[in-house]
Amino acid sequence: MLEIRALRAGYGAINILNGVELSVAQGEVVGILGHNGMGKTTLLRSLIGELPASAGEIRFDGAEIAGWQSHRRSLAGLGYVPQGRAIFPDLTVLENLRMGEAMRPGPSAIPEILGHFPALGDLLNRPGSGLSGGQQQILALARCLVGRPKLVMLDEPTEGIQPSIVEEIAATLARLRRELGLTILLVEQDLRFIEALADRVLIIQKGRISAEIAPSELRRPDILEAHLGL
Ligand SMILES: Nc1ncnc2c1ncn2[C@@H]1O[C@H](COP(=O)(O)OP(=O)(O)OP(=O)(O)O)[C@@H](O)[C@H]1O
């Protein structure tokens, strides 16, 4: 569903992605793990089109999208939940959800998506700023899903969230994957979270995918040391 070849991108004259190669198949959950500053967020931003690629190919669902504006990529089915969640704090939960489908023609997906997130249904009139970190993360995910993405890119969904809620978010994503057949590209630093969800784990180092490991290998200190120096 997603094929990335020799992707380069950066900020001004500074190259951060140095030839990323990766692919994600329909229905797969692929985790990306790497130290701070290795280019994980830069990769997702270049895939959604917030940051232009300076070279390389991004094929999504059969189309070459590297030259497309981010709005067109979203309409084509690429969903993005950025780091820090980026919900609108002054808008209510319902208004935040409506923003997720503002550009999309056709009937609203909000009732269906609320069916998958019953807890949000009780908070519809609450401002985004009145939600806990975990609730904001769920709202950011639900807002992405009302755009009916085929592939969802998540940037560190567990960041700043207490452990019990992290487990709840992992369970929610696993359920959504089953129920909606979602394909997920997941950037994370939380090893247990990646292990719980991913089919494959890619390691990013200095702007390249340097290795692929099985989720179960995240429990092996020798593997972590070899690939991440942990
Ligand atoms: N807007 C920007 N302008 C210039 N440099 C940037 C910008 N955003 C990120 N960088 C630099 O690009 C490099 C990669 O950053 P990126 O955010 O992609 O890393 P990351 O792997 O996601 O790390 P983190 O876990 O800290 O978010 C870092 O050296 C960072 O300082």
The ligand as an SDF file (V2000), in Angstrom:
LIG
                    3D

 31 33  0  0  0  0  0  0  0  0999 V2000
   11.7640   22.5740   11.6650 N   0  0  0  0  0  0  0  0  0  0  0  0
   13.0410   22.1750   11.7520 C   0  0  0  0  0  0  0  0  0  0  0  0
   14.0570   22.9460   11.3180 N   0  0  0  0  0  0  0  0  0  0  0  0
   15.3450   22.5200   11.3960 C   0  0  0  0  0  0  0  0  0  0  0  0
   15.7210   21.3210   11.9060 N   0  0  0  0  0  0  0  0  0  0  0  0
   14.7560   20.5230   12.3680 C   0  0  0  0  0  0  0  0  0  0  0  0
   13.3750   20.8910   12.3270 C   0  0  0  0  0  0  0  0  0  0  0  0
   12.6350   19.8810   12.8550 N   0  0  0  0  0  0  0  0  0  0  0  0
   13.5190   18.9160   13.2110 C   0  0  0  0  0  0  0  0  0  0  0  0
   14.7840   19.3070   12.9200 N   0  0  0  0  0  0  0  0  0  0  0  0
   16.0090   18.5200   13.1500 C   0  0  0  0  0  0  0  0  0  0  0  0
   15.9240   17.3510   12.3630 O   0  0  0  0  0  0  0  0  0  0  0  0
   16.4650   16.2260   13.0620 C   0  0  0  0  0  0  0  0  0  0  0  0
   15.4510   15.1130   13.0720 C   0  0  0  0  0  0  0  0  0  0  0  0
   14.3180   15.5390   13.8270 O   0  0  0  0  0  0  0  0  0  0  0  0
   13.0130   14.6380   13.9970 P   0  0  0  0  0  0  0  0  0  0  0  0
   12.0240   15.4490   14.7700 O   0  0  0  0  0  0  0  0  0  0  0  0
   12.6050   14.0850   12.6930 O   0  0  0  0  0  0  0  0  0  0  0  0
   13.5700   13.4650   14.9000 O   0  0  0  0  0  0  0  0  0  0  0  0
   12.8110   12.3230   15.6700 P   0  0  0  0  0  0  0  0  0  0  0  0
   13.5350   11.0710   15.3380 O   0  0  0  0  0  0  0  0  0  0  0  0
   11.3660   12.4020   15.4050 O   0  0  0  0  0  0  0  0  0  0  0  0
   13.1060   12.6800   17.1740 O   0  0  0  0  0  0  0  0  0  0  0  0
   12.1150   13.0030   18.3890 P   0  0  0  0  0  0  0  0  0  0  0  0
   11.8440   11.6930   18.9900 O   0  0  0  0  0  0  0  0  0  0  0  0
   12.9650   13.8880   19.2460 O   0  0  0  0  0  0  0  0  0  0  0  0
   10.9170   13.6980   17.8250 O   0  0  0  0  0  0  0  0  0  0  0  0
   16.8620   16.7370   14.4550 C   0  0  0  0  0  0  0  0  0  0  0  0
   18.2410   16.9840   14.4340 O   0  0  0  0  0  0  0  0  0  0  0  0
   16.0930   18.0230   14.5920 C   0  0  0  0  0  0  0  0  0  0  0  0
   16.7840   18.9410   15.3900 O   0  0  0  0  0  0  0  0  0  0  0  0
  1  2  1  0
  2  3  1  0
  2  7  2  0
  3  4  2  0
  4  5  1  0
  5  6  2  0
  6  7  1  0
  6 10  1  0
  7  8  1  0
  8  9  2  0
  9 10  1  0
 10 11  1  0
 11 12  1  0
 11 30  1  0
 12 13  1  0
 13 14  1  0
 13 28  1  0
 14 15  1  0
 15 16  1  0
 16 17  2  0
 16 18  1  0
 16 19  1  0
 19 20  1  0
 20 21  2  0
 20 22  1  0
 20 23  1  0
 23 24  1  0
 24 25  2  0
 24 26  1  0
 24 27  1  0
 28 29  1  0
 28 30  1  0
 30 31  1  0
M  END
$$$$
